[in-house]
């Protein structure tokens, strides 16, 4: 059996290695357009910033090392220019010599990946404009920085690559601005959770131009003007495009393979395309979202590697299935860690799901053990069924641990209430006896049983301030004095029983504290005395982060920069 693989990075390299482990006699040929195989895409921004110092650390394997271990013919700088399913051949061009030839196959695996999205805008040809997708892209950008010593950069796009590159350029001392068409960074996060990311990047001196559309680029004074719709241009010494990726599937369209969203390759759960004996894996394929069941594109290394393994299994006579992707991800944003899995509230509502959320701010480990730091966790679940749909966490220590637990719970089909039953490891340096994941389950259970009712950040502005309700802040006087929501009166929770006469009976009471715990205690106390009480989801810390971020965005200057 002869297997040809187009693309030698995550999915393609994994498929090749798995094929060899399953079939020692198979002839395996891999064509990779770039000069590198099995490289670490996710590490590229950190080489720019000098965190990864040795460029060889970016390549997990070389063609020589891969051949030595797996006897796979890895041909770099070879571009497949056509696929001929009727003849079971591919046309190939050796980019080093210019030679063209045809290669036959019994089975073909497509792992072309995705290419940086480059919209048809004027000025894309400017030499100070960069993308970051391949090792070659990285070396070009690094060489420019080392040679030209730019002092400023504009990054177009606020996703993973844009935020990571912004951090690394800022660490090099550049003045950095991120331009993003959406009103937030990092689409996997809801706008309220993204507020914490906005605060962190601003704290490190990165300017945000949110809700701004780029219309082109123009050379000026040795740098680049980024032309914005309805706003003056932003000038910088260099520009990087990081507005997402597009499946690199031009070949497959010509070859007659069925294509899905944004030109992605349609595959079944065995990674088979619509054409016999052709498989596809990685960033170029359409996948089923494991939570919504909808077809989508998810460009992440984990799914690509799993898909490569599945394709190889099935080529070798197995019956492996890809069950879909949850889109679990994590990112470092300076001192913060931000992670998400499943669907966020915004996406869930767009798909027609009737959802609710809980927001909590636990510490990373037991409060009495030194060094604990607060994280903010948002858990999304379906009303009525309480099916766990997704989660987002922003914090410091322990974020990755909790998001992996939640991702596993979603995969296992647990309800949000069942989170309270998980038997998680505890020791004071690492967690609490009631782990944050357990706490989320307790909170959802309280909602389900009617023990507590909640109101959310978007509800605060519409609360009655004409005496029709009591707005109550149960933090200490000192906390209250440092900032509070408009119209909320202060009665510390430990004084509440003695001051119930200050709360008018027969009117609803909306209660807020710093994290949501004291306000929950206050709500139960009030309910015990006949009051209709509502607990604020997330606490004042959450409210303050979200509302202050909104003010910054609303007060953006004409050039799109948030005011500080």
C-alpha positions in Angstrom: 0.0 0.0 0.0 1.2 3.5 -0.9 -0.1 6.5 1.0 0.6 10.0 -0.1 0.1 12.8 2.4 -0.2 16.5 1.4 1.1 18.6 4.4 3.7 17.6 6.9 2.7 19.6 10.0 0.4 18.6 12.8 -2.3 16.3 11.2 -0.1 15.1 8.3 2.9 14.3 10.5 0.8 12.5 13.0 -0.9 10.4 10.3 2.4 9.4 8.8 3.8 8.3 12.2 0.6 6.4 13.0 0.6 4.7 9.6 4.1 3.4 10.1 3.4 2.1 13.6 0.4 0.2 12.1 2.0 -1.0 8.8 5.7 -1.6 8.6 5.5 -2.4 4.8 3.5 0.7 3.7 5.2 3.2 1.4 4.5 6.6 2.8 5.4 9.9 1.0 4.7 13.3 2.5 4.8 16.5 0.4 5.3 19.7 2.4 5.3 23.1 0.7 7.4 24.8 3.3 10.9 23.9 4.3 9.8 22.5 7.7 7.8 19.7 9.0 6.1 19.0 12.3 6.8 22.5 13.6 5.2 24.2 16.6 2.8 26.8 15.2 1.7 27.8 18.6 5.2 28.6 19.6 6.0 31.1 16.8 5.0 34.3 18.7 7.3 33.3 21.5 10.3 33.0 19.2 9.6 36.6 18.0 9.6 37.8 21.7 12.8 35.8 22.5 11.1 33.5 25.0 12.1 30.6 22.7 15.7 31.5 21.8 16.8 28.6 19.6 14.9 28.4 16.2 15.6 24.7 16.1 13.3 24.4 19.1 10.4 25.3 16.8 10.8 22.1 14.8 9.9 18.9 16.6 11.3 16.8 13.8 13.4 17.3 10.6 12.9 15.3 7.4 16.0 13.4 8.3 15.0 12.5 11.9 11.5 11.6 10.8 13.0 9.2 8.2 15.4 7.7 10.6 12.7 6.8 13.0 9.7 6.0 10.8 11.1 5.4 7.3 8.8 8.0 5.8 9.8 9.9 2.7 9.4 13.5 3.8 9.9 15.9 0.9 9.9 19.5 1.9 9.8 22.4 -0.5 7.5 20.3 -2.7 4.1 21.7 -3.6 1.2 19.6 -4.8 -0.3 21.5 -7.7 -3.2 19.2 -8.7 -5.1 16.1 -7.5 -6.3 13.5 -10.1 -8.7 11.2 -8.4 -9.5 9.4 -11.6 -5.9 8.3 -12.0 -5.1 8.3 -8.3 -2.1 10.6 -8.8 -1.0 14.0 -7.7 1.0 16.6 -9.6 4.0 17.9 -7.7 6.4 20.7 -8.2 9.9 20.7 -6.6 10.2 24.3 -5.5 13.9 24.0 -5.2 14.7 22.7 -8.7 11.5 23.7 -10.6 11.0 20.1 -11.6 7.4 18.9 -12.0 6.3 15.2 -11.8 3.3 13.0 -10.9 3.1 10.7 -7.9 0.7 7.8 -7.6 -1.2 6.8 -4.5 -3.4 4.1 -3.2 -4.7 6.3 -0.4 -4.4 10.1 -0.2 -4.5 12.2 3.0 -5.0 15.9 2.7 -3.6 18.0 5.5 -3.0 21.3 3.8 -3.9 23.4 6.9 -5.0 26.9 6.6 -3.5 30.1 5.4 -3.7 33.6 7.0 -6.8 35.4 5.9 -5.7 38.3 3.6 -8.8 40.3 2.5 -8.6 42.2 -0.8 -7.4 45.5 0.7 -5.0 48.0 -0.9 -1.5 47.9 0.4 -1.1 44.3 1.3 2.1 44.2 -0.8 4.0 46.6 1.6 7.2 45.2 2.9 6.5 46.3 6.4 3.3 44.2 6.5 3.6 40.7 7.9 1.6 37.5 8.6 2.6 34.8 11.1 1.6 31.2 10.2 4.7 29.4 9.1 8.3 29.1 10.3 9.3 31.1 7.2 6.9 33.9 8.2 8.4 33.9 11.7 12.0 34.2 10.4 11.0 37.0 8.1 9.4 39.0 10.9 12.2 38.3 13.3 14.8 39.4 10.8 12.9 42.6 10.1 12.7 43.4 13.8 16.4 42.7 14.3 17.5 44.7 11.3 15.1 47.7 11.4 14.4 48.0 15.1 10.8 49.2 14.7 9.4 51.2 17.6 5.7 50.7 17.0 3.4 48.1 15.6 -0.3 47.7 14.7 -1.8 44.2 14.9 -4.9 43.7 12.8 -6.9 41.1 14.6 -7.5 40.3 18.3 -7.6 36.5 18.3 -5.0 34.0 19.6 -2.1 35.0 17.3 -2.9 38.7 17.5 -2.9 38.8 21.3 0.1 36.5 21.7 2.1 38.5 19.1 1.1 41.8 20.8 2.4 40.5 24.1 5.7 39.4 22.7 6.2 42.7 20.7 5.4 44.7 23.8 7.9 42.7 25.8 10.5 43.8 23.1 9.6 47.4 23.9 7.4 48.3 20.9 4.4 50.5 21.2 1.6 48.2 20.2 -2.0 48.8 19.1 -4.5 46.0 18.4 -7.2 46.8 15.9 -10.2 44.5 16.0 -13.5 44.7 14.1 -15.4 43.2 16.9 -16.0 45.1 20.1 -13.8 42.6 22.1 -10.7 40.6 21.9 -10.8 36.7 21.8 -14.0 35.5 20.2 -14.2 32.3 22.3 -15.0 34.5 25.3 -18.2 36.3 26.1 -17.8 40.1 26.1 -18.1 40.2 29.9 -15.2 37.7 30.4 -13.1 39.5 27.7 -13.2 42.6 29.9 -10.5 41.0 32.1 -8.3 40.5 29.0 -8.8 44.1 27.9 -7.8 45.3 31.3 -4.7 43.1 31.3 -3.4 44.2 27.9 -4.1 47.9 28.7 -2.2 47.5 32.0 0.8 46.5 30.0 0.5 49.5 27.7 -1.2 48.0 24.7 -3.8 50.2 23.1 -7.0 48.8 21.8 -9.0 50.0 18.8 -12.1 47.9 19.1 -15.1 47.9 16.8 -12.9 49.3 14.0 -12.8 48.1 10.4 -9.6 48.2 8.4 -10.0 49.5 4.9 -6.4 49.3 3.6 -2.7 50.2 4.2 -0.6 53.0 2.8 3.2 53.7 3.0 4.1 56.9 4.8 7.3 58.3 6.4 9.0 54.9 6.2 6.2 53.2 8.0 2.6 52.2 7.4 -0.8 54.0 7.8 -3.6 51.6 8.8 -6.6 53.1 7.1 -9.8 52.8 9.3 -13.4 53.2 8.4 -14.9 56.4 9.9 -11.7 57.2 11.8 -8.3 58.7 11.2 -5.5 56.3 10.2 -3.1 54.7 12.7 0.6 55.0 11.9 3.2 52.4 12.8 6.6 51.2 11.8 5.2 47.8 11.0 1.9 45.9 10.7 1.0 42.3 11.3 -2.2 40.7 9.9 -3.8 38.3 12.4 -7.4 38.3 11.4 -7.9 34.6 11.2 -7.2 31.7 8.9 -8.9 30.4 5.8 -8.8 26.7 4.8 -6.1 26.1 2.1 -8.4 24.1 -0.2 -8.0 25.4 -3.7 -6.7 22.0 -4.9 -9.6 20.1 -3.5 -12.2 22.3 -5.2 -10.7 21.7 -8.6 -10.5 17.9 -7.8 -14.2 17.8 -7.2 -14.3 17.2 -3.4 -17.3 18.4 -1.5 -16.7 21.6 0.3 -18.4 23.2 3.3 -18.2 26.5 5.3 -15.5 28.9 4.1 -14.2 26.3 1.6 -13.5 23.7 4.2 -13.3 20.0 3.2 -16.4 18.0 4.1 -15.5 14.7 5.8 -17.4 12.0 7.7 -16.5 10.8 11.2 -13.9 8.5 9.7 -12.2 11.5 8.1 -13.2 10.3 4.6 -13.9 12.9 1.9 -16.6 12.7 -0.7 -14.1 11.0 -3.1 -13.1 7.4 -2.4 -9.6 6.7 -1.0 -9.1 10.4 -0.1 -9.0 11.5 3.5 -8.6 14.9 5.0 -7.5 16.2 8.5 -6.6 19.4 10.3 -7.4 23.0 9.9 -8.8 22.6 6.4 -11.7 20.2 7.4 -15.2 20.8 8.5 -15.9 19.3 11.9 -19.0 18.8 14.0 -19.1 20.9 17.1 -19.4 18.4 19.9 -21.8 20.6 21.9 -24.1 22.2 19.3 -23.9 19.5 16.6 -23.4 22.2 14.0 -20.8 22.0 11.2 -18.0 24.4 11.9 -14.2 25.2 11.5 -12.0 24.8 14.5 -8.3 25.5 13.9 -6.5 23.9 16.8 -3.5 21.5 17.1 -5.3 19.0 19.4 -8.1 18.1 16.9 -5.7 18.0 14.0 -3.5 15.5 15.7 -6.5 13.3 16.7 -7.8 13.4 13.1 -4.5 12.4 11.6 -4.4 9.4 13.9 -8.0 8.4 13.0 -7.4 8.7 9.3 -4.3 6.4 9.6 -6.3 3.9 11.7 -9.0 3.6 9.0 -6.6 3.4 6.1 -5.0 0.4 7.9 -8.3 -1.4 8.3 -9.5 0.0 11.6 -12.8 1.8 12.4 -11.9 4.9 14.4 -14.3 7.8 14.6 -13.9 11.5 15.2 -16.7 12.6 17.6 -16.3 16.3 17.1 -14.5 19.1 18.8 -15.4 21.3 21.8 -12.8 24.0 20.9 -11.0 23.7 24.2 -8.3 26.4 24.3 -6.0 28.3 26.7 -3.9 31.4 26.2 -1.3 33.3 28.3 -2.0 37.0 28.3 0.9 38.6 30.2 0.3 37.5 33.8 -3.2 36.1 33.1 -4.3 32.7 31.9 -7.5 32.6 30.0 -9.2 29.4 28.9 -12.5 28.3 27.3 -14.2 25.1 26.3 -17.6 24.2 24.7 -19.7 27.2 23.6 -19.9 30.6 25.2 -23.2 32.2 26.1 -23.2 34.5 23.0 -22.7 31.6 20.6 -25.2 29.3 22.5 -28.0 31.9 22.2 -27.2 32.4 18.5 -27.7 28.7 17.9 -31.1 28.9 19.5 -30.2 27.3 22.8 -32.1 28.5 25.9 -29.2 29.0 28.4 -28.3 30.3 31.8 -25.0 31.0 33.5 -23.3 31.2 36.8 -20.3 33.4 37.5 -18.0 32.9 40.4 -14.7 34.3 41.7 -13.0 31.6 43.7 -9.3 31.5 44.7 -6.9 29.1 43.1 -6.4 27.2 46.3 -7.4 27.3 50.0 -7.6 30.9 51.2 -5.6 30.2 54.4 -2.6 28.9 52.4 -0.4 31.8 51.2 -0.3 32.8 47.5 -3.9 32.1 46.5 -5.1 34.3 43.6 -8.6 35.0 42.4 -10.0 33.5 39.1 -13.2 34.4 37.4 -15.2 31.4 36.1 -18.3 31.5 33.9 -20.2 28.3 33.4 -22.9 28.0 30.6 -25.7 25.5 30.8 -29.0 24.7 29.2 -32.2 25.7 31.0 -34.6 22.9 31.9 -32.1 20.1 31.2 -29.1 21.7 32.9 -26.9 20.2 30.3 -23.4 21.6 30.6 -22.5 23.6 27.4 -19.3 25.5 28.1 -17.1 27.4 30.4 -14.6 30.3 30.5 -12.0 31.0 33.1 -9.7 34.0 33.5 -7.2 34.0 36.3 -3.7 33.0 37.3 -2.8 29.7 38.9 -5.0 26.6 38.4 -7.0 27.9 35.4 -5.7 25.1 33.1 -6.6 22.5 35.6 -10.2 23.6 36.0 -10.9 24.1 32.3 -9.6 20.6 31.6 -12.0 19.2 34.3 -14.9 21.1 32.7 -13.9 20.0 29.2 -14.0 16.4 30.4 -17.3 16.9 32.1 -18.8 18.2 28.9 -17.4 15.3 26.9 -18.8 12.9 29.4 -22.3 14.4 29.1 -22.5 15.6 32.7 -25.1 18.2 33.7 -23.9 21.4 35.4 -25.5 20.2 38.6 -23.3 17.0 38.5 -20.2 19.2 38.8 -20.8 19.2 42.5 -20.3 15.4 42.7 -16.9 15.3 41.1 -14.3 13.9 43.4 -11.3 16.2 42.8 -7.9 16.2 44.4 -7.4 18.6 47.4 -4.5 19.9 49.3 -4.2 23.5 50.5 -1.4 24.5 48.0 -3.5 23.3 45.1 -7.2 23.6 45.7 -10.0 24.0 48.3 -12.1 21.3 49.9 -14.8 22.7 47.7 -13.0 23.0 44.4 -14.1 25.9 42.1 -15.6 23.3 39.8 -17.7 21.8 42.7 -18.7 25.3 43.7 -20.1 26.0 40.2 -22.2 22.8 40.6 -23.5 23.9 44.0 -24.5 27.3 42.5 -26.4 25.7 39.6 -28.1 23.3 42.0 -29.3 26.2 44.2 -30.8 27.8 41.1 -32.5 24.6 40.0 -34.0 24.1 43.5 -35.1 27.7 43.7 -32.9 28.3 46.8 -31.6 31.4 45.1 -32.5 33.7 42.3 -30.0 35.8 40.5 -29.7 38.9 38.4 -26.9 39.7 36.0 -24.6 42.6 34.9 -26.9 43.5 32.0 -29.8 43.8 34.4 -28.3 46.4 36.7 -29.0 49.5 34.6 -32.7 48.6 34.4 -33.2 48.1 38.1 -35.9 50.4 39.7 -34.3 53.3 41.4 -37.5 55.1 42.3 -38.2 53.2 45.5 -39.8 50.2 43.8 -37.0 47.9 45.0 -34.2 47.9 47.5 -30.7 47.8 46.0 -28.4 46.4 48.7 -24.5 46.1 48.9 -23.5 43.8 51.7 -19.8 44.4 51.6 -17.8 46.2 54.4 -18.0 49.9 54.6 -14.4 50.1 53.4 -15.1 48.0 50.3 -18.2 50.0 49.6 -16.3 53.3 49.9 -13.8 52.2 47.3 -16.6 51.9 44.7 -20.1 50.6 44.3 -22.9 50.3 41.8 -25.1 53.4 41.5 -28.2 53.4 43.8 -27.0 50.5 46.0 -27.1 51.2 49.8 -24.6 49.6 52.1 -25.5 47.3 55.0 -22.7 44.8 55.7 -23.9 41.2 55.8 -22.9 40.7 59.4 -25.1 43.6 60.4 -28.1 42.7 58.2 -30.2 40.8 60.8 -30.0 43.8 63.2 -30.9 46.3 60.5 -33.8 44.5 58.7 -36.0 47.4 59.7 -34.1 49.5 57.1 -35.3 47.3 54.3 -38.9 47.9 53.3 -41.0 44.7 53.2 -43.0 43.8 50.2 -40.4 45.0 47.7 -37.8 42.9 45.9 -34.2 43.2 47.2 -31.3 43.1 44.8 -28.1 42.1 46.6 -24.5 42.5 45.6 -21.2 41.8 47.3 -17.6 41.4 46.1 -17.7 37.9 44.7 -21.3 36.6 45.1 -20.8 34.6 48.3 -21.8 37.1 51.0 -24.7 38.3 48.8 -25.9 34.7 48.6 -25.8 34.4 52.4 -27.7 37.7 52.6 -30.3 36.4 50.1 -30.9 33.3 52.2 -31.2 35.5 55.3 -33.7 37.8 53.7 -35.7 34.9 52.3 -35.9 33.5 55.8 -37.6 36.7 56.8 -40.1 36.8 54.0 -38.2 39.0 51.5 -38.0 38.3 47.7 -34.2 38.5 47.2 -32.0 38.3 44.1 -28.3 37.6 44.2 -25.9 39.4 41.7 -24.1 36.9 39.6 -20.3 37.4 39.7 -20.1 40.1 42.4 -19.0 43.7 42.3 -15.5 42.7 41.1 -17.1 41.3 38.0 -19.5 44.2 37.6 -16.7 46.7 37.9 -14.5 45.0 35.3 -17.3 44.8 32.8 -18.8 48.3 33.2 -15.4 50.0 33.3 -14.4 48.3 30.1 -17.7 49.4 28.5 -17.0 53.0 29.5 -13.6 52.8 27.9 -15.0 51.5 24.6 -17.9 54.0 24.6 -15.4 56.8 25.2 -13.1 55.8 22.3 -11.5 58.7 20.5 -12.0 59.4 16.9 -9.0 57.4 15.9 -10.4 54.4 17.6 -8.1 54.4 20.7 -9.6 53.7 24.1 -9.1 56.5 26.5 -7.1 55.8 29.6 
